[in-house]
Amino acid sequence: MLPTLVLPRRRILLTPAWDRMQVPAPFTEVRLIFAPPIEIPGDLPAHEGRRRIREALLALEREHDPSEAARVDAAASVSRSHGRA
């Protein structure tokens, strides 16, 4: 699995969208940022594979798009406080 972050320089954030939908502004520059590949063994439980992928994607976001990562972290903490971890 190759974790990839698509990061437009200018974007429209559709909030509050459940999937954090973002639309690149017309004619904007878009960067593709790749993390090192992660191996997901076939015998790994699906929830563990999803967790590894989610963590890799969040790490990319925290490094290259900290404002969006902060939004994700804030939403996660609200979910945890309401018992939806």
Buried (B, 14 or more C-beta within 10 A) or exposed (E): EEBEBEBBEEBEEEEEEEEBEBEBEEEEEEEEBEBEEEEEEEEEEEEEBEEBBEEBBBBBBBEBBEEBBEBBBEEEEEEEEEEEE
